[in-house]
């Protein structure tokens, strides 16, 4: 909902945006660079007004 990254990925993979957001939030419980990946995707994904 912040930058449309999850909505863009959901559209690309044919999933619901809510599901992708939930998976992202759950992945934040694991150690790793999730926020860095989110920021990179924010820059890389084209703006389509999600």
VENFENKA-V491475 format. One line per field, one symbol per residue. psi: psi as a letter, one per 40 degrees, with the letter a starting at -180 (. if undefined). A space follows every 10 residues. Layout:
BEGIN
psi = ???
END
This chain:
BEGIN
psi = edeedddddd ddefiidddd dddddddeei iifddddddd ddddhihef.
END
